Amino acid sequence: LPAPGADASAPGKYPVALPEKFDGAPASFPMFLAQAKLYIQGRARNFPDDRTKVHFLISLLKDQAAKWALPLLRQDSPLLADYTGFCN
């Protein structure tokens, strides 16, 4: 972990792996979400708003999970700008 006061969002300073893509399996969702949140928190400068966070999460979806998200993108759903709502 970075030292207190260290810039964790600077490139190469926060060694957290990119989460694996999520395929929609309910049993693996809690771990996927925890890893994604850890990644986002560690690179806060790269995720300045809810929309950026949600778009990042959607980029990590595949198979059934990606199919679930497609209508949200097509309709420009308000959920795309609601990180907490999207995660729930």
ROFI-856484 format. One record per residue: residue number from 0; x, y, z of N, C-alpha, C in turn. Coordinates in nm, 3 decimals. Layout:
pos; n_px; n_py; n_pz; ca_px; ca_py; ca_pz; c_px; c_py; c_pz
NUM; X; Y; Z; X; Y; Z; X; Y; Z
...
END
This chain:
pos; n_px; n_py; n_pz; ca_px; ca_py; ca_pz; c_px; c_py; c_pz
0; 0.084; -0.119; 0.000; 0.000; 0.000; 0.000; 0.087; 0.124; 0.000
1; 0.039; 0.229; -0.062; 0.117; 0.351; -0.063; 0.127; 0.411; 0.076
2; 0.232; 0.484; 0.098; 0.250; 0.552; 0.226; 0.143; 0.660; 0.241
3; 0.105; 0.691; 0.364; 0.007; 0.799; 0.383; 0.054; 0.926; 0.314
4; -0.035; 0.986; 0.241; -0.002; 1.109; 0.170; 0.059; 1.086; 0.033
5; 0.090; 0.960; -0.001; 0.147; 0.931; -0.133; 0.040; 0.944; -0.239
6; 0.081; 0.975; -0.359; -0.012; 0.989; -0.470; -0.038; 0.852; -0.531
7; -0.143; 0.786; -0.483; -0.174; 0.650; -0.528; -0.226; 0.647; -0.671
8; -0.269; 0.760; -0.723; -0.325; 0.758; -0.858; -0.221; 0.785; -0.966
9; -0.097; 0.811; -0.928; 0.008; 0.832; -1.027; 0.043; 0.698; -1.093
10; 0.069; 0.698; -1.222; 0.101; 0.574; -1.292; 0.218; 0.502; -1.227
11; 0.202; 0.370; -1.211; 0.308; 0.288; -1.156; 0.325; 0.297; -1.006
12; 0.244; 0.374; -0.938; 0.261; 0.393; -0.795; 0.166; 0.307; -0.712
13; 0.068; 0.248; -0.773; -0.034; 0.174; -0.699; -0.053; 0.039; -0.766
14; 0.013; -0.064; -0.715; 0.017; -0.192; -0.785; -0.109; -0.277; -0.766
15; -0.219; -0.236; -0.826; -0.342; -0.315; -0.822; -0.371; -0.359; -0.964
16; -0.393; -0.487; -0.981; -0.417; -0.543; -1.114; -0.554; -0.502; -1.167
17; -0.562; -0.491; -1.298; -0.689; -0.468; -1.364; -0.779; -0.588; -1.336
18; -0.903; -0.565; -1.297; -0.993; -0.678; -1.269; -1.015; -0.763; -1.394
19; -1.039; -0.891; -1.372; -1.074; -0.980; -1.483; -1.212; -0.944; -1.533
20; -1.239; -0.971; -1.658; -1.371; -0.941; -1.714; -1.477; -1.027; -1.645
21; -1.595; -0.969; -1.627; -1.706; -1.036; -1.560; -1.803; -1.089; -1.664
22; -1.836; -1.218; -1.653; -1.922; -1.282; -1.753; -2.069; -1.290; -1.713
23; -2.101; -1.246; -1.593; -2.240; -1.248; -1.550; -2.271; -1.356; -1.447
24; -2.174; -1.439; -1.413; -2.197; -1.544; -1.313; -2.221; -1.479; -1.176
25; -2.340; -1.499; -1.119; -2.372; -1.433; -0.991; -2.272; -1.461; -0.879
26; -2.219; -1.582; -0.874; -2.126; -1.617; -0.766; -1.996; -1.537; -0.772
27; -1.956; -1.494; -0.891; -1.830; -1.420; -0.902; -1.848; -1.268; -0.898
28; -1.972; -1.221; -0.892; -1.996; -1.077; -0.894; -1.937; -1.003; -0.773
29; -1.955; -1.052; -0.649; -1.899; -0.977; -0.536; -1.748; -0.955; -0.547
30; -1.674; -1.056; -0.590; -1.529; -1.041; -0.603; -1.494; -0.947; -0.718
31; -1.565; -0.959; -0.830; -1.543; -0.868; -0.942; -1.563; -0.724; -0.898
32; -1.674; -0.698; -0.831; -1.704; -0.561; -0.790; -1.602; -0.509; -0.689
33; -1.559; -0.593; -0.596; -1.458; -0.552; -0.498; -1.327; -0.516; -0.569
34; -1.286; -0.598; -0.664; -1.162; -0.571; -0.737; -1.173; -0.444; -0.821
35; -1.288; -0.425; -0.884; -1.308; -0.306; -0.967; -1.307; -0.180; -0.881
36; -1.374; -0.186; -0.766; -1.376; -0.069; -0.676; -1.236; -0.038; -0.625
37; -1.160; -0.140; -0.592; -1.022; -0.119; -0.546; -0.939; -0.053; -0.655
38; -0.955; -0.098; -0.777; -0.883; -0.039; -0.891; -0.921; 0.107; -0.909
39; -1.051; 0.136; -0.905; -1.099; 0.274; -0.922; -1.048; 0.363; -0.809
40; -1.054; 0.316; -0.686; -1.008; 0.396; -0.573; -0.859; 0.425; -0.583
41; -0.784; 0.329; -0.631; -0.639; 0.347; -0.642; -0.597; 0.440; -0.755
42; -0.689; 0.465; -0.845; -0.660; 0.553; -0.959; -0.768; 0.660; -0.971
43; -0.797; 0.722; -0.860; -0.907; 0.818; -0.850; -0.900; 0.929; -0.955
44; -0.781; 0.973; -0.989; -0.769; 1.081; -1.089; -0.820; 1.039; -1.226
45; -0.815; 0.911; -1.253; -0.862; 0.860; -1.382; -1.013; 0.843; -1.387
46; -1.078; 0.853; -1.271; -1.222; 0.830; -1.262; -1.286; 0.948; -1.188
47; -1.293; 1.064; -1.254; -1.337; 1.186; -1.186; -1.486; 1.195; -1.157
48; -1.567; 1.110; -1.224; -1.711; 1.120; -1.203; -1.776; 0.982; -1.218
49; -1.903; 0.976; -1.182; -1.975; 0.849; -1.186; -1.981; 0.790; -1.327
50; -2.002; 0.873; -1.427; -2.013; 0.822; -1.564; -1.884; 0.751; -1.606
51; -1.771; 0.808; -1.573; -1.642; 0.745; -1.608; -1.628; 0.611; -1.537
52; -1.667; 0.606; -1.411; -1.659; 0.480; -1.335; -1.750; 0.373; -1.397
53; -1.873; 0.411; -1.429; -1.967; 0.315; -1.487; -1.918; 0.268; -1.624
54; -1.867; 0.357; -1.704; -1.815; 0.318; -1.836; -1.699; 0.220; -1.820
55; -1.614; 0.243; -1.722; -1.505; 0.150; -1.695; -1.560; 0.013; -1.658
56; -1.658; 0.010; -1.568; -1.716; -0.119; -1.529; -1.777; -0.190; -1.649
57; -1.848; -0.118; -1.733; -1.908; -0.179; -1.852; -1.800; -0.234; -1.945
58; -1.687; -0.167; -1.953; -1.579; -0.216; -2.039; -1.522; -0.348; -1.989
59; -1.549; -0.382; -1.864; -1.501; -0.508; -1.807; -1.605; -0.619; -1.813
60; -1.718; -0.594; -1.877; -1.822; -0.695; -1.888; -1.805; -0.775; -2.017
61; -1.842; -0.902; -2.011; -1.839; -0.987; -2.130; -1.959; -1.082; -2.125
62; -1.983; -1.148; -2.234; -2.088; -1.249; -2.245; -2.223; -1.195; -2.196
63; -2.288; -1.268; -2.106; -2.422; -1.229; -2.059; -2.422; -1.093; -1.991
64; -2.319; -1.062; -1.917; -2.313; -0.933; -1.848; -2.308; -0.818; -1.949
65; -2.233; -0.835; -2.056; -2.225; -0.731; -2.159; -2.360; -0.716; -2.230
66; -2.427; -0.827; -2.254; -2.560; -0.821; -2.316; -2.658; -0.746; -2.227
67; -2.644; -0.764; -2.095; -2.731; -0.694; -2.000; -2.709; -0.542; -2.010
68; -2.585; -0.500; -2.027; -2.552; -0.357; -2.028; -2.583; -0.288; -2.160
69; -2.591; -0.362; -2.267; -2.609; -0.301; -2.399; -2.732; -0.209; -2.409
70; -2.849; -0.248; -2.360; -2.964; -0.156; -2.365; -2.941; -0.026; -2.288
71; -2.867; -0.034; -2.179; -2.837; 0.088; -2.102; -2.758; 0.186; -2.188
72; -2.663; 0.135; -2.263; -2.582; 0.219; -2.350; -2.663; 0.275; -2.467
73; -2.743; 0.189; -2.526; -2.824; 0.232; -2.641; -2.923; 0.342; -2.604
74; -2.977; 0.333; -2.482; -3.079; 0.429; -2.438; -3.019; 0.547; -2.361
75; -2.887; 0.547; -2.346; -2.820; 0.647; -2.263; -2.892; 0.659; -2.128
76; -2.907; 0.545; -2.064; -2.978; 0.535; -1.937; -2.918; 0.627; -1.831
77; -3.003; 0.686; -1.745; -2.952; 0.766; -1.633; -2.861; 0.684; -1.541
78; -2.876; 0.553; -1.543; -2.793; 0.466; -1.461; -2.645; 0.476; -1.500
79; -2.618; 0.519; -1.622; -2.479; 0.534; -1.667; -2.406; 0.645; -1.593
80; -2.480; 0.734; -1.530; -2.419; 0.843; -1.453; -2.443; 0.825; -1.303
81; -2.476; 0.703; -1.262; -2.505; 0.673; -1.121; -2.424; 0.550; -1.080
82; -2.302; 0.572; -1.036; -2.211; 0.463; -1.000; -2.269; 0.373; -0.893
83; -2.323; 0.431; -0.786; -2.380; 0.351; -0.678; -2.499; 0.270; -0.728
84; -2.587; 0.334; -0.802; -2.703; 0.264; -0.857; -2.663; 0.152; -0.951
85; -2.563; 0.176; -1.034; -2.517; 0.074; -1.128; -2.459; -0.046; -1.053
86; -2.386; -0.020; -0.947; -2.324; -0.129; -0.871; -2.426; -0.212; -0.794
87; -2.538; -0.151; -0.765; -2.643; -0.223; -0.692; -2.728; -0.302; -0.789
END
